[in-house]
């Protein structure tokens, strides 16, 4: 039987470190449920010591998810490890993932520790983590730029202390596939007890080689766990993309000869859910999950496809979940059908009041849009979750006027701490007018870094999904809004971003 390749998803931890990609607890739970539905082996649910919000999210996910191992990251110190253990207490299968930097640059400039001090701290961290679980993962941060002799000392010592997974981290995306794979191979050959642990790879995409490096780590280095994220989400240029790894291993089984437990039909739904929640749109030419991934414009290609699909398609679109995005509900659908569809999508609203409110939004949308798709339902539930939050600002209504030769005008009504506010503004276009109108009352002082519009589904009736990225005093946030009217979606997105700027939550984001 072929070896099992463990898929370790870190969308909720490393993926969330993308500027502006922070998620609420409810959003993280929805993604975790989708990852479980996809049969991901290990879900890194967050970094428990980063913030109270991260701790509560991990705790909630640990109590809900049954079929995947739940993991929390921690630095190599007792406080972080104890916090991780507390958050994971309810998990049926739990893992503590601890790390410390091992490269000369990081030890000298960041940690200001000697190699011997780093070695001792790594040993103590694994020893302490073993008090809480037998499943302990250790990562040498910036491993790909570390001295091989020192890496061997550290990794042999932590395996001796009981680390069951060793994660060779290419923290800054510096690695090259052949060199990275051979470095991992050398570590496993030189470390006497290397066979006592599962070896893992964790690569960043700064040079566009995260997937290639990860696969080299598997085929040359003998790793049997890959750490990755949905859509390759992650800080800077992102992380190894789960969908690309899974489909590469599955499509080229003749070469990799590895077993996967992933349900690939859930890949596209997971991609769309993460994109919708974070506001990070998937580029059309993205492998596997991009809108053009299975599109053929060339006449020669189209002719070949019509004669035999495998002339130009090495994967089937329906296998990865594209065909799952079918029409499910319409204007005449009842509350029970709507509620059942929520359950099928892995959405569990906490009370009947929330279900009724979401259903009311659904009926309102159905009056404006004849065909309701799964993506529409996900968007309106996201809207409902934001409405239930204790946010400062909530959209109510707007009117706007824009015509050639006239200065666009907008009148916006929103609530601020429960009180209705009416404001007016002009701008270069309707969106600029809306932003100016809202800012005339809020006076946020924020800088708009990104404005993007994407159609949630196909057709001219599609809801527009708007993402606005704001920056203020070093903080970067994304606001997302959806509506058949993209001007309304823009107002919702701007207010959503302002709400996140108002949040006082501070997070510590470590790199691995």
N, C-alpha and C positions, 0 to 999 in steps of 0.2 A: 504493500500500500504506500502511496506517495506521502511525503511529509506534510503535516498541517502547517499552513502559514497563518499566523495569528494577526488579525487586523485590530489595531489599537487606534481608536478615533479620539483625537484631541481637539475637535471643533469647539467644544464648550470651554476649553482652557486656552490652548495656544491660538486657536482660530479667533477667539474673542479678543485677543490682543491686537488685532487690526485696529488702527485708529478709527474710532466711531462705531465699532462693531459690538459694543457691550449689549448684553441681553438681560431682560428681566427674568425673574425666577420662573414665571409661567412659560415664557418663551423657551427657556432652557429645558423645562420639563417636556414641552412638545417636541423639541429636537431629540431629546434622549429617548422618548417613546418611539420616534421614527427610526433611530439608530438600533433600538432593540428589535423593531419590526424587520429591519434589514439584517438582523442576526450578527451585528458587530460583536466581536469577542470581548473587547475591553473598551469601556467608555471612560475617558478621563473627564470627569464632570466639573473640574475646576481646581482652584488653589485655595484651600480652606482658610489659610491665614491671610489671604489677600484683602478680604473685607468681610463684614457681617453678611452682606448679600451673597457673596460666593459661598460662605459657610452654609447659609440656609438653603441655597440651591442644591449643593451637594447632598445635604441632609435629606431634602425632599426627594431627589432622584434616587438616593440609596434606599429609601423606603418604598419606592414605586417600581423600580426596574428589577425584574427577577431573573431574566435570561442572560444578562451580560454581567461581567465583572465590572464593578464600579471603582474608580481610582481617583485619588486626590493627590495633587502635587504638594511637595513640601521642601523647603530648604533643609540643609543638613543641620538642623538644630532641634532640641527637645520641644520647644514651644510649638513650632510648625507641625512637627510630627504628631504631638498630642492633639492639636487642633484637627488635623486630618483624621485621626483615629476617632475622635468624637463625632465628626460629621458623617463618617462611614459606618457608624455603629449599627444601623438598621440593615445594612446591605447583606444579602445572602452570600454574595461573593465579593470580597473587598481587597483592594490593593493600595498600598502606600508607595508613592513614587518620590524618592528623595534624590537630591542632586547637589553637587558642588563643582565649581570650576577647577579644571586641572591644567589648562594651558599656562605657560610662563607669563604671557601677557595679562591674562585675567587674574592670576594669583598675585602678581606684583602690583598691577595698577588698580584692580577692582577690590579684591579681597584684602590686599596688604598682609598676606599670610605666607609663611615659608611652605615649601612642599611637604615637610614633615608635619606641620600643623594641619594642612589640608588632608593628608593621609589619616591622621588621627581623628579628625572631625568626621570624615567619611565612615570610618570604622564605627565610631560611637553612634552615628546616625542610624546605620543599618541595625546595629545591636539593639538600639532603643525601639526602632520600628517593629522589630521581631516580637516585642512584647505584646503587640496589638494584632498582628496577623502574620501568617506564614508566607503570604504573598507580598514580597518586597522587591521593588524595582529600584535600581541605582543608575544614575546617569552622570558621566563625567562631562560637565558643560564645556563647550568648545573642544570636545574630544579630538576632532579632526586636526586641530592645530597644537595638540599636546605632544610632549616628549614620550616616545614609545616605552622607554625603560620605566619612566615614572608611572605611565598608564598601567603597565603590567603590575607594578607594585600595588597600586590602588585597587585595581580590579580583582587581583588575586585575594587581597585582604578582605574586600567586601563580600566576595563569594564565600570565603571561609566563615564570615560572620552570618551568612544565611541569605544573602541576596539571591533571589530566584530568577530575576531577569536583569540582564546588563544591557543598557541602552547606549549605543555608540552615537553620540550626538554631533552632527555637523551644524552647529548653532548659527553660524554666520553665512552658510551657503558657500563655503570656500572649496569644498571637495570636488574632485574630478572622478568619474565613475571607476576607472581601472585602479587609480591610486587608493580611493576610498575602500573598494572591495578588498584589495590586497592588504591594506592596513588592518582591516578587521580580521582577515584570514591570519595575518601574522600574530595578532593579539591572541586569537584562539589557539594557535599552535604553541605560543610561548608560555601561556598561563597554564600551569599544571592542572588546576581544578576547573578549567573552562567548561568541561562537560557537565558540570553541576548546575549550570544556569542556561536559560534560554537567552539567545543574543538577539538584540533588537536594533533597528536603525531609525534615526529621526533626522530628516534632512530638510533644510530650508532651500528656497528656490532663487536665491539672489543671482545666480548665474544661469538660471533656467534649467538646472540639472537635477532637481530634487527627486523626480521619479526615476531617472536613470541611475542616480547614485544609490537610491534605495534598492533598486533591483540588482545592482552590482553587489551591494552588501549582502543580498540574499544568495545570489548565484556564485560569487567569488568568495565572499566572506563567511557564508554559512549561516547568516541570520535567519531566524524563523518567526520574527515579529517585525511588522512595519508600522510605524507611527505616522498618521496621516490625518487630513481634514477633508470635509466635504467642500467641493469646489476649489480645493487648494487654499482655502481661507487661512490667513495668518498675517503677522506683521511684516513690514517691508514687502518683499516680493511673494510672500506666502509660504505655505508648507507643501509637502508631498500631497498630491491630490488622490484621495481614496478611490474615486471612480476610475482614474487612469490606472492605478496599481491593480485593482481588482480585475478590470477588463483586459489588461495586458497579460496577467497571469492566467486568466480563464481562456482568452482567445489563443494564446500561444502555449497551451498546455503541453504540446509536443516538446517544447523547449524547457519550460519551467518545471513541469511534472510535480506540481504542488496542489494540495487540496485546500479549498476555501469553503468556509461555512456561510458565506454571504448570500442573501437572497437578492440577486441582481435586479429583479423587477422593481425593487424599492429605491434604486439609485436616483432616477430622475425625480420622483416625489421628494426625496431627501434634499436634492440639489435645489429644487424650487422653494422648499420650505426655508432652508437656510438663507437663500437669496432674499426672500421676502422679509424675513425677520431682521436680517442685518442691514438690508438696503444695498448690499454689494451685488450688482447685476452680473450675470454670467455673460462673458463675451460670446458673440454668435459663433465664432470658430473654435470655441473650447472643445477639446476632445470629449466625446461620450455625451456630455450634458449640454453642449452649446446648441442653439437653435439651428445652426447649419451643419451639425455633426453628421446628419444623414441626408443632407440635401445635395442634389446633383444638377449642376447648371449646364455642364458641357453636353453637347448633342451626342458625342461618342459615348460618354458615360451613361446618359439616359438610355440610349439604344441598348447598351450592354446590360443595364439593370433590368430592362423590360424582357430581355431574352433569358437572363439568368442572374439572380441577385448577387451571387457570390463573385461575379466578374469585377465588381467594384466595392462591394460591401463585405467587410470581414466580421461585422457584428450585425445583429438585427435590432432595429430601433425598438421594436416591441419588447425585446428581451430585457432591456434596461429600464423599461417603464414608460416609454413615450406613448404607447397605445392606451395606457391607463388614464390619460387625461381626457376622458370622454364626457359628454353631457350627462349630468346625473339628476339635476333638478330643474324645475321650471316654475312658472307663475302659479300653477294650480297645485303644486306639491304642498302637502300638509306638514304640520309640526312634527309628527312622528317620523316621517320620512327624512325630514331635516335633521332631527336628533340622531337617527340611525346613521346618517351620513357623517355626522360629526364623530361618532364613535368609530366608524370605519377609517376615518382620517386620523384617529388617535387623539382627538380633542375632547378633553373631559372638563366641561364647565362645572363649577363647584355647586351651583344652586339652580333651582328652577327659574329664579328671577333672571339669572344670566342667560339661560337657555331662551327664555321668552324675549329678552332684549335682543339677543343675536338673531332670533327668528323674525323679529320685527324689522331688523335691518335687512334680512334676507328678502322679505316680502317687498320692502321699499326698493331694493335693488332689482328684483324681478319685474317690478312695474316699469323700470327704466331700461332693462336689458333682458331680452327674451330668452337667452341661453345662459344658464348658470353653470360654471365649471368648478372643479375642485379648487382651483387657484383662487376663484372669486370667494369661495367659502372661507378659505384660509385667510384671505385679506380682510373680510368683514369680521371674522372672529378676532383678528389682531386689533382691528378698530375697537371692538367691544372691550377687549382687555385694557386698551389705553383709556377708554371711557370709565372703566371701573377703578383705575388707578387713582391715587391721591395726587394727581398732577395739578399744577397751578393753572394751566391753560387748557381749554377745550373749545373746539370749533363749534359754532352754531350755524352761521349762514353767511352768504356774501352776495353782492351784486357787483358787476363790473361792466365797463364800457370801453370798447376798443375799436377804432375805425381809422382808416387811412387819412392822414393829415391832421388827426386830433391826438392830443396827449391822453394816453390810457388812464382811466380812473377806476378805483376800486373802493367799495364800502364793505367792511368786514365786521361781523358780530361774533364775539367769542366771550367765554367766561374766564374771569381771573379770580381765583380763590372763591368761586361760587357766585360772583357778581358779574352781571352782563355788562360788556364793554362794547361800544360802537365806535369805529374809527374809519377815517377816510384817507386816501392817499393817491398821488399820481406817480407815474413812472415811465420808463422807456417802453415797457410792455405790460400786459396784465399781471404777470407774476411779480415784476418789479414794483408795480403799484400796490399789490397785496402786501408784499414785504414792507414797503414804506408805510403803509397804513398801520399795520400791526406794530411796527417799531415806533410809530409816533406816540403810542401809549406805553409800550413795554420798555423802550429805550435799552435794548439788550447790549449794544456796543459790540456785537459779534461780527466776525468776518465770514462771509459765505465763500467756502472753498470749492463746493461742488453742487451742481444742480443737474439732475438727470431724470429723464422720463422713459419708462418702459411700458409696453403693453403687457398686461398680465396674461391675456389669452390672445387668440387670433380674431380678426375681424374688426370692423370699424366700431362695433358696439363694445369692444373690450374696455375694461377698466384701465385707466392709466395709473401706474405706480410711480410716484415721485420720491426721489431721495434728495435731501438737502443736508450737506455737511457743513457744520459751523465750527468756528474756532474762537476761543476767548481765553485769554490768560493761560495759554498753554494746553488747555483742554480741547479735545476734538470730539464731536458727537455727530451721529447720523440721526436724522428724523425721516420717517417714512410715512407717506399718506397715499391712500388709494381711493379712486372715485371714477365713475364714467366721465366726469368733467375734470380734465387735467388741471384746470385752474383751481377748482375746489381741492383736488388732491395736493396741489402745491401749498395751499393755505394750511391744510392738515399736516403736511410734512414740516412746514416751518414751525408751527406750534409744537409739534412733537419734538423737534430739535431744541426748541427753547425750554421745554420741560426737562430735557436731559441736562441742559446747561444749569438749570436751577437746582438739580440734584447735588447734594453735598457729599455723595459717596466718593470716597477716595479708595483707589485700588492699587495694590502693588503687583506689577506684571513682571515676573521673572522670565528670563530666556533660558531655553534648554538647547 
